[in-house]
Amino acid sequence: MKGLKSIMKKKKFDAKQAAGIVTCSFFLAMMSVMFCGVPAYAAGEEIVTNAFHVVYTLIAAVVSSIGTLLLLWGVFEWAQSMNVQDGGAQTMAFKRIGGGLIAAIGPQLIPLITSQIGA
């Protein structure tokens, strides 16, 4: 019973801790108000858009290339598993083929999906 009473006691803050919490809260509130309406100006919309387009094209090419390699690896693995009639290897080959298809076709589908959402 004595242990239960000690667990149920509330922890009390002293004045320094309370003042620190209030000061920190006030500072965070003031910073959020100050930075709320600050506009961000870029050099030009076309420059930023073109830079992101170049990065997207590079990443899409890498993902598509990796997907093509996975697809070929899956096809060869599936052909080999068909030769030895290994069901587990066939399942893994189909998973690899599916992943390779998604990775190879995915970058080409993203502009179609985003154009449908924006329309």
DSSP file (Angstrom, degrees, kcal/mol; ACC not computed):
  #  RESIDUE AA STRUCTURE BP1 BP2  ACC     N-H-->O    O-->H-N    N-H-->O    O-->H-N    TCO  KAPPA ALPHA  PHI   PSI    X-CA   Y-CA   Z-CA
    1    1 A M     >        0   0    0      0, 0.0     4,-1.7     0, 0.0     5,-0.1   0.000 360.0 360.0 360.0 -37.6    0.0    0.0    0.0
    2    2 A K  H  >  +     0   0    0      1,-0.2     4,-1.6     2,-0.2     5,-0.1   0.880 360.0  51.9 -65.8 -37.1    2.8    2.4    0.8
    3    3 A G  H  > S+     0   0    0      1,-0.2     4,-1.6     2,-0.2    -1,-0.2   0.860 106.4  54.2 -66.3 -36.2    4.4    1.7   -2.7
    4    4 A L  H  > S+     0   0    0      1,-0.2     4,-1.8     2,-0.2    -1,-0.2   0.887 106.7  51.2 -65.8 -39.3    1.1    2.5   -4.4
    5    5 A K  H  X S+     0   0    0     -4,-1.7     4,-0.7     1,-0.2    -1,-0.2   0.882 108.9  50.8 -65.9 -37.3    0.9    5.9   -2.6
    6    6 A S  H  < S+     0   0    0     -4,-1.6     3,-0.3     1,-0.2    -1,-0.2   0.832 110.1  50.0 -70.4 -30.0    4.4    6.8   -3.8
    7    7 A I  H  < S+     0   0    0     -4,-1.6    -1,-0.2     1,-0.2    -2,-0.2   0.853 108.7  53.0 -72.5 -34.3    3.5    5.9   -7.4
    8    8 A M  H  < S+     0   0    0     -4,-1.8    -1,-0.2    -5,-0.1    -2,-0.2   0.594  82.7 109.4 -81.2 -10.3    0.4    8.0   -7.3
    9    9 A K  S  < S-     0   0    0     -4,-0.7     2,-0.3    -3,-0.3    -3,-0.0  -0.408  70.4-123.8 -66.4 140.5    2.1   11.2   -6.1
   10   10 A K        -     0   0    0     -2,-0.1     2,-0.4     1,-0.0    -1,-0.1  -0.622  19.1-117.7 -86.7 145.0    2.3   13.9   -8.7
   11   11 A K        -     0   0    0     -2,-0.3     2,-0.4     1,-0.0    -1,-0.0  -0.681  29.9-148.0 -81.0 131.0    5.7   15.3   -9.7
   12   12 A K        -     0   0    0     -2,-0.4     2,-0.3     0, 0.0    -1,-0.0  -0.822   3.7-138.7-104.1 139.3    5.8   19.0   -8.9
   13   13 A F        -     0   0    0     -2,-0.4     2,-0.1     1,-0.0     0, 0.0  -0.690  15.5-132.9 -91.1 146.0    7.8   21.5  -11.0
   14   14 A D     >  -     0   0    0     -2,-0.3     4,-2.0     1,-0.1     5,-0.2  -0.404  33.5 -95.6 -87.9 177.2    9.8   24.3   -9.3
   15   15 A A  H  > S+     0   0    0      1,-0.2     4,-2.4     2,-0.2     5,-0.2   0.837 121.2  54.2 -65.8 -35.9    9.6   27.9  -10.5
   16   16 A K  H  > S+     0   0    0      2,-0.2     4,-2.1     1,-0.2    -1,-0.2   0.911 109.7  46.8 -66.5 -42.1   12.7   27.7  -12.7
   17   17 A Q  H  > S+     0   0    0      2,-0.2     4,-2.2     1,-0.2    -2,-0.2   0.917 113.4  48.6 -66.1 -42.3   11.4   24.7  -14.7
   18   18 A A  H  X S+     0   0    0     -4,-2.0     4,-2.3     1,-0.2    -2,-0.2   0.910 111.7  49.4 -64.3 -41.7    8.0   26.3  -15.1
   19   19 A A  H  X S+     0   0    0     -4,-2.4     4,-2.5     1,-0.2    -1,-0.2   0.880 110.4  51.4 -65.2 -37.4    9.6   29.6  -16.3
   20   20 A G  H  X S+     0   0    0     -4,-2.1     4,-2.3     2,-0.2    -1,-0.2   0.895 110.4  48.1 -65.4 -40.6   11.8   27.7  -18.8
   21   21 A I  H  X S+     0   0    0     -4,-2.2     4,-2.4     2,-0.2    -2,-0.2   0.919 113.5  47.0 -66.6 -43.2    8.8   25.9  -20.2
   22   22 A V  H  X S+     0   0    0     -4,-2.3     4,-2.5     2,-0.2    -2,-0.2   0.914 112.9  49.2 -64.8 -43.0    6.8   29.1  -20.5
   23   23 A T  H  X S+     0   0    0     -4,-2.5     4,-2.4     2,-0.2    -2,-0.2   0.912 112.5  47.6 -63.2 -43.4    9.7   30.9  -22.1
   24   24 A C  H  X S+     0   0    0     -4,-2.3     4,-2.4     2,-0.2    -1,-0.2   0.912 112.3  49.1 -65.1 -42.8   10.3   28.1  -24.6
   25   25 A S  H  X S+     0   0    0     -4,-2.4     4,-2.3     2,-0.2    -2,-0.2   0.915 112.1  48.6 -63.1 -43.3    6.6   28.0  -25.5
   26   26 A F  H  X S+     0   0    0     -4,-2.5     4,-2.5     2,-0.2    -2,-0.2   0.913 111.3  50.3 -62.9 -43.4    6.4   31.7  -26.0
   27   27 A F  H  X S+     0   0    0     -4,-2.4     4,-2.3     1,-0.2    -2,-0.2   0.918 111.6  47.4 -61.8 -44.7    9.6   31.7  -28.2
   28   28 A L  H  X S+     0   0    0     -4,-2.4     4,-2.1     2,-0.2    -1,-0.2   0.890 112.0  50.5 -65.2 -39.1    8.2   28.9  -30.4
   29   29 A A  H  X S+     0   0    0     -4,-2.3     4,-1.9     2,-0.2    -2,-0.2   0.922 111.7  47.4 -64.4 -43.7    4.9   30.7  -30.8
   30   30 A M  H  X S+     0   0    0     -4,-2.5     4,-2.3     1,-0.2    -2,-0.2   0.890 111.6  50.5 -65.8 -38.9    6.6   33.9  -31.8
   31   31 A M  H  X S+     0   0    0     -4,-2.3     4,-2.1     1,-0.2    -1,-0.2   0.896 109.7  50.4 -66.5 -39.1    8.8   32.1  -34.3
   32   32 A S  H  < S+     0   0    0     -4,-2.1     4,-0.5     1,-0.2    -1,-0.2   0.875 112.2  47.6 -67.4 -35.6    5.9   30.4  -35.9
   33   33 A V  H >X S+     0   0    0     -4,-1.9     3,-0.6     1,-0.2     4,-0.5   0.898 112.2  50.1 -69.5 -40.1    4.0   33.7  -36.2
   34   34 A M  H 3< S+     0   0    0     -4,-2.3     3,-0.3     1,-0.2    -2,-0.2   0.882 116.8  38.6 -67.2 -38.5    7.0   35.4  -37.7
   35   35 A F  T >< S+     0   0    0     -4,-2.1     3,-0.7     1,-0.2    -1,-0.2   0.395  92.8  90.3 -94.4   3.9    7.7   32.8  -40.3
   36   36 A C  T <4 S+     0   0    0     -3,-0.6    -1,-0.2    -4,-0.5    -2,-0.1   0.916  95.9  30.3 -68.0 -44.2    4.1   32.1  -41.2
   37   37 A G  T 3< S+     0   0    0     -4,-0.5    -1,-0.2    -3,-0.3    -2,-0.1   0.097  82.9 127.0-106.7  23.9    3.7   34.6  -44.0
   38   38 A V    <   -     0   0    0     -3,-0.7     2,-0.1     1,-0.0    -3,-0.0  -0.713  51.0-143.2 -85.4 116.6    7.2   34.8  -45.4
   39   39 A P        -     0   0    0      0, 0.0     2,-0.6     0, 0.0    -2,-0.1  -0.478   5.7-137.6 -77.2 150.7    7.1   34.3  -49.2
   40   40 A A        -     0   0    0     -2,-0.1     2,-0.4     2,-0.0    -2,-0.0  -0.941  16.8-158.8-109.8 119.1   10.0   32.4  -50.8
   41   41 A Y        -     0   0    0     -2,-0.6     2,-0.2     2,-0.0     3,-0.0  -0.823   5.0-161.8-101.3 134.4   11.1   33.9  -54.1
   42   42 A A        -     0   0    0     -2,-0.4     3,-0.2     1,-0.1     5,-0.0  -0.619  33.9-106.8-106.2 169.7   13.0   31.8  -56.6
   43   43 A A  S    S-     0   0    0      1,-0.3     2,-0.3    -2,-0.2     3,-0.1   0.862  93.8 -31.5 -65.1 -35.2   15.2   32.9  -59.5
   44   44 A G     >  -     0   0    0      1,-0.1     4,-1.8     2,-0.0    -1,-0.3  -0.861  51.4-119.4 179.5 146.7   12.5   31.9  -62.0
   45   45 A E  H  > S+     0   0    0     -2,-0.3     4,-2.6     1,-0.2     5,-0.2   0.896 112.4  52.2 -65.1 -39.2    9.8   29.3  -62.3
   46   46 A E  H  > S+     0   0    0      1,-0.2     4,-2.8     2,-0.2     5,-0.2   0.878 106.9  53.0 -66.3 -36.6   11.3   27.8  -65.5
   47   47 A I  H  > S+     0   0    0      2,-0.2     4,-2.0     1,-0.2    -1,-0.2   0.937 113.8  41.9 -64.3 -46.3   14.7   27.3  -63.9
   48   48 A V  H  X S+     0   0    0     -4,-1.8     4,-2.3     2,-0.2    -2,-0.2   0.920 116.3  48.9 -67.2 -43.4   13.4   25.5  -60.9
   49   49 A T  H  X S+     0   0    0     -4,-2.6     4,-2.2     1,-0.2    -2,-0.2   0.914 112.1  48.3 -63.6 -43.4   10.9   23.4  -63.0
   50   50 A N  H  X S+     0   0    0     -4,-2.8     4,-2.3    -5,-0.2    -1,-0.2   0.882 109.9  52.5 -65.2 -37.9   13.6   22.5  -65.5
   51   51 A A  H  X S+     0   0    0     -4,-2.0     4,-2.1    -5,-0.2    -2,-0.2   0.931 111.8  45.3 -64.4 -44.3   16.0   21.5  -62.7
   52   52 A F  H  X S+     0   0    0     -4,-2.3     4,-2.7     1,-0.2    -1,-0.2   0.861 111.2  54.1 -66.6 -33.7   13.4   19.2  -61.1
   53   53 A H  H  X S+     0   0    0     -4,-2.2     4,-2.5     2,-0.2    -2,-0.2   0.896 107.9  49.4 -66.8 -39.1   12.6   17.8  -64.5
   54   54 A V  H  X S+     0   0    0     -4,-2.3     4,-2.1     2,-0.2    -2,-0.2   0.922 113.0  46.5 -64.6 -43.8   16.2   16.9  -65.2
   55   55 A V  H  X S+     0   0    0     -4,-2.1     4,-2.5     2,-0.2     5,-0.2   0.918 113.0  49.8 -64.9 -43.0   16.5   15.2  -61.8
   56   56 A Y  H  X S+     0   0    0     -4,-2.7     4,-2.8     1,-0.2    -2,-0.2   0.913 110.3  50.5 -61.9 -42.4   13.2   13.3  -62.3
   57   57 A T  H  X S+     0   0    0     -4,-2.5     4,-2.1     2,-0.2    -1,-0.2   0.902 111.3  48.6 -62.6 -41.2   14.3   12.1  -65.8
   58   58 A L  H  X S+     0   0    0     -4,-2.1     4,-2.1     2,-0.2    -2,-0.2   0.936 114.1  44.7 -64.6 -46.9   17.6   10.9  -64.4
   59   59 A I  H  X S+     0   0    0     -4,-2.5     4,-2.6     1,-0.2     5,-0.2   0.900 112.3  52.6 -65.4 -40.0   15.9    9.0  -61.5
   60   60 A A  H  X S+     0   0    0     -4,-2.8     4,-2.5    -5,-0.2    -1,-0.2   0.890 109.0  50.1 -63.0 -38.8   13.3    7.6  -63.9
   61   61 A A  H  X S+     0   0    0     -4,-2.1     4,-2.2    -5,-0.2    -1,-0.2   0.905 111.9  47.5 -66.3 -41.0   16.0    6.3  -66.2
   62   62 A V  H  X S+     0   0    0     -4,-2.1     4,-2.4     2,-0.2    -2,-0.2   0.934 114.2  46.2 -65.7 -45.4   17.9    4.6  -63.4
   63   63 A V  H  X S+     0   0    0     -4,-2.6     4,-2.5     1,-0.2    -2,-0.2   0.911 113.2  49.7 -64.3 -42.0   14.7    3.0  -61.9
   64   64 A S  H  X S+     0   0    0     -4,-2.5     4,-2.1    -5,-0.2    -1,-0.2   0.891 111.0  49.5 -64.7 -39.0   13.6    1.8  -65.4
   65   65 A S  H  X S+     0   0    0     -4,-2.2     4,-2.2     2,-0.2    -2,-0.2   0.920 111.8  47.7 -66.0 -43.6   17.0    0.3  -66.1
   66   66 A I  H  X S+     0   0    0     -4,-2.4     4,-2.5     1,-0.2    -2,-0.2   0.898 111.1  52.5 -64.2 -39.0   17.1   -1.6  -62.8
   67   67 A G  H  X S+     0   0    0     -4,-2.5     4,-2.4    36,-0.3    37,-0.3   0.889 107.8  50.9 -63.2 -39.0   13.5   -2.8  -63.5
   68   68 A T  H  X S+     0   0    0     -4,-2.1     4,-2.4     2,-0.2    -1,-0.2   0.906 110.5  49.1 -64.8 -41.1   14.6   -4.1  -66.9
   69   69 A L  H  X S+     0   0    0     -4,-2.2     4,-2.6     2,-0.2    -2,-0.2   0.920 112.0  48.4 -63.9 -42.9   17.5   -6.0  -65.3
   70   70 A L  H  X S+     0   0    0     -4,-2.5     4,-2.6     2,-0.2    -2,-0.2   0.896 110.7  52.2 -62.9 -39.2   15.2   -7.5  -62.6
   71   71 A L  H  X S+     0   0    0     -4,-2.4     4,-2.2    29,-0.2    -2,-0.2   0.930 111.7  44.9 -63.1 -45.9   12.7   -8.5  -65.3
   72   72 A L  H  X S+     0   0    0     -4,-2.4     4,-2.4     2,-0.2     5,-0.2   0.911 113.1  51.1 -64.6 -41.5   15.4  -10.3  -67.4
   73   73 A W  H  X S+     0   0    0     -4,-2.6     4,-2.4     1,-0.2    -2,-0.2   0.908 110.7  49.5 -61.7 -41.6   16.8  -11.9  -64.2
   74   74 A G  H  X S+     0   0    0     -4,-2.6     4,-2.4    22,-0.2    -1,-0.2   0.888 109.9  50.3 -65.1 -39.6   13.3  -13.1  -63.3
   75   75 A V  H  X S+     0   0    0     -4,-2.2     4,-2.2     2,-0.2    -2,-0.2   0.926 113.3  45.3 -65.1 -44.2   12.6  -14.5  -66.8
   76   76 A F  H  X S+     0   0    0     -4,-2.4     4,-2.1     1,-0.2    -2,-0.2   0.894 113.8  49.7 -66.7 -38.1   15.9  -16.4  -66.8
   77   77 A E  H  X S+     0   0    0     -4,-2.4     4,-2.3    -5,-0.2    -2,-0.2   0.878 110.4  50.7 -67.0 -36.7   15.3  -17.7  -63.2
   78   78 A W  H  X S+     0   0    0     -4,-2.4     4,-1.9     2,-0.2    -2,-0.2   0.904 109.7  50.0 -66.9 -40.8   11.8  -18.8  -64.2
   79   79 A A  H  X S+     0   0    0     -4,-2.2     4,-1.2     1,-0.2    -2,-0.2   0.897 112.1  48.1 -64.3 -39.7   13.1  -20.7  -67.2
   80   80 A Q  H  X S+     0   0    0     -4,-2.1     4,-1.3     1,-0.2    -2,-0.2   0.898 111.0  49.8 -67.9 -39.4   15.7  -22.4  -65.0
   81   81 A S  H  X>S+     0   0    0     -4,-2.3     5,-1.7     1,-0.2     4,-0.9   0.811 106.7  56.0 -71.0 -28.2   13.1  -23.3  -62.4
   82   82 A M  H  <5S+     0   0    0     -4,-1.9    -1,-0.2     1,-0.2    -2,-0.2   0.832 103.6  56.3 -68.0 -30.8   10.8  -24.8  -65.1
   83   83 A N  H  <5S+     0   0    0     -4,-1.2    -2,-0.2     1,-0.2    -1,-0.2   0.872 117.9  30.9 -68.5 -37.7   13.7  -27.0  -66.1
   84   84 A V  H  <5S-     0   0    0     -4,-1.3    -1,-0.2     2,-0.1    -2,-0.2   0.398 104.9-124.4-103.3   2.4   14.1  -28.5  -62.6
   85   85 A Q  T  <5 +     0   0    0     -4,-0.9     2,-0.7     1,-0.2    -3,-0.2   0.923  48.8 163.2  55.4  51.1   10.4  -28.3  -61.6
   86   86 A D     >< -     0   0    0     -5,-1.7     4,-1.8     1,-0.2    -1,-0.2  -0.892  23.3-167.3-103.5 109.6   11.1  -26.3  -58.4
   87   87 A G  H  > S+     0   0    0     -2,-0.7     4,-2.1     1,-0.2    -1,-0.2   0.873  85.5  52.1 -66.1 -39.8    7.9  -24.6  -57.2
   88   88 A G  H  > S+     0   0    0      1,-0.2     4,-2.1     2,-0.2    -1,-0.2   0.899 110.5  47.9 -64.6 -40.5    9.6  -22.3  -54.7
   89   89 A A  H  > S+     0   0    0      2,-0.2     4,-2.2     1,-0.2    -1,-0.2   0.853 109.4  54.2 -69.0 -34.2   12.0  -21.0  -57.3
   90   90 A Q  H  X S+     0   0    0     -4,-1.8     4,-2.4     2,-0.2    -2,-0.2   0.907 108.1  49.9 -65.0 -40.4    9.1  -20.5  -59.7
   91   91 A T  H  X S+     0   0    0     -4,-2.1     4,-2.1     1,-0.2    -2,-0.2   0.928 111.8  47.1 -63.0 -45.4    7.3  -18.4  -57.1
   92   92 A M  H  X S+     0   0    0     -4,-2.1     4,-2.2     1,-0.2    -1,-0.2   0.873 110.8  53.1 -64.4 -35.8   10.3  -16.3  -56.5
   93   93 A A  H  X S+     0   0    0     -4,-2.2     4,-2.5     2,-0.2    -2,-0.2   0.912 108.5  49.2 -65.9 -41.9   10.9  -15.9  -60.2
   94   94 A F  H  X S+     0   0    0     -4,-2.4     4,-2.5     2,-0.2    -2,-0.2   0.884 110.7  50.8 -65.0 -37.1    7.3  -14.6  -60.7
   95   95 A K  H  X S+     0   0    0     -4,-2.1     4,-2.5     2,-0.2    -2,-0.2   0.910 111.7  47.6 -64.3 -41.2    7.7  -12.2  -57.8
   96   96 A R  H  X S+     0   0    0     -4,-2.2     4,-2.4     2,-0.2    -2,-0.2   0.882 111.2  50.8 -68.3 -37.6   10.9  -10.9  -59.4
   97   97 A I  H  X S+     0   0    0     -4,-2.5     4,-2.3     2,-0.2    -2,-0.2   0.925 111.7  48.0 -64.4 -43.9    9.2  -10.6  -62.8
   98   98 A G  H  X S+     0   0    0     -4,-2.5     4,-2.3     2,-0.2    -2,-0.2   0.922 112.9  47.5 -63.2 -44.4    6.4   -8.6  -61.3
   99   99 A G  H  X S+     0   0    0     -4,-2.5     4,-2.4     1,-0.2    -1,-0.2   0.893 111.8  50.8 -63.3 -39.6    8.7   -6.3  -59.4
  100  100 A G  H  X S+     0   0    0     -4,-2.4     4,-2.4   -30,-0.2   -29,-0.2   0.887 109.6  50.3 -65.5 -38.8   10.8   -5.8  -62.6
  101  101 A L  H  X S+     0   0    0     -4,-2.3     4,-2.5     2,-0.2     5,-0.3   0.926 111.6  47.7 -64.1 -44.1    7.7   -4.9  -64.6
  102  102 A I  H  X S+     0   0    0     -4,-2.3     4,-2.2     1,-0.2    -2,-0.2   0.927 115.3  45.0 -63.1 -43.9    6.5   -2.4  -62.0
  103  103 A A  H  < S+     0   0    0     -4,-2.4   -36,-0.3     1,-0.2    -1,-0.2   0.858 116.2  46.4 -68.9 -34.1   10.0   -0.8  -61.8
  104  104 A A  H  < S+     0   0    0     -4,-2.4     4,-0.2   -37,-0.3    -2,-0.2   0.865 123.5  32.0 -76.8 -35.4   10.4   -0.8  -65.6
  105  105 A I  H >X S+     0   0    0     -4,-2.5     4,-1.3    -5,-0.2     3,-0.9   0.710 100.1  83.0 -94.4 -22.6    6.9    0.6  -66.4
  106  106 A G  H >X S+     0   0    0     -4,-2.2     4,-1.6    -5,-0.3     3,-0.7   0.874  86.7  52.0 -53.7 -49.6    6.4    2.8  -63.3
  107  107 A P  H 34 S+     0   0    0      0, 0.0    -1,-0.2     0, 0.0    -2,-0.1   0.806 110.5  50.2 -61.7 -26.9    8.3    5.9  -64.4
  108  108 A Q  H <> S+     0   0    0     -3,-0.9     4,-0.5    -4,-0.2    -2,-0.2   0.757 110.8  49.9 -79.3 -23.8    6.3    6.0  -67.7
  109  109 A L  H <X S+     0   0    0     -4,-1.3     4,-2.4    -3,-0.7     5,-0.2   0.745  92.9  74.9 -85.2 -23.9    3.0    5.7  -65.7
  110  110 A I  H  X S+     0   0    0     -4,-1.6     4,-2.6     1,-0.2     5,-0.2   0.905  94.8  49.0 -60.1 -45.0    3.7    8.5  -63.2
  111  111 A P  H  > S+     0   0    0      0, 0.0     4,-1.9     0, 0.0    -1,-0.2   0.879 111.6  51.1 -62.8 -33.8    3.1   11.4  -65.7
  112  112 A L  H  X S+     0   0    0     -4,-0.5     4,-1.6     2,-0.2    -2,-0.2   0.922 112.1  46.1 -66.4 -42.1   -0.2    9.8  -66.8
  113  113 A I  H  X S+     0   0    0     -4,-2.4     4,-1.8     1,-0.2    -1,-0.2   0.925 113.7  47.8 -66.4 -44.4   -1.3    9.4  -63.2
  114  114 A T  H  X S+     0   0    0     -4,-2.6     4,-2.1     1,-0.2    -1,-0.2   0.835 109.6  53.2 -68.8 -31.0   -0.4   13.0  -62.3
  115  115 A S  H  X S+     0   0    0     -4,-1.9     4,-1.1    -5,-0.2    -1,-0.2   0.852 109.4  49.4 -71.2 -32.2   -2.1   14.4  -65.4
  116  116 A Q  H  < S+     0   0    0     -4,-1.6    -2,-0.2     2,-0.2    -1,-0.2   0.853 112.1  47.9 -71.8 -34.7   -5.3   12.6  -64.5
  117  117 A I  H  < S+     0   0    0     -4,-1.8    -2,-0.2     1,-0.2    -1,-0.2   0.899 113.0  47.8 -71.3 -40.3   -5.1   14.0  -60.9
  118  118 A G  H  <        0   0    0     -4,-2.1    -1,-0.2     1,-0.2    -2,-0.2   0.725 360.0 360.0 -74.4 -20.7   -4.5   17.5  -62.1
  119  119 A A     <        0   0    0     -4,-1.1    -1,-0.2    -5,-0.1    -2,-0.1   0.482 360.0 360.0 -78.1 360.0   -7.3   17.5  -64.6
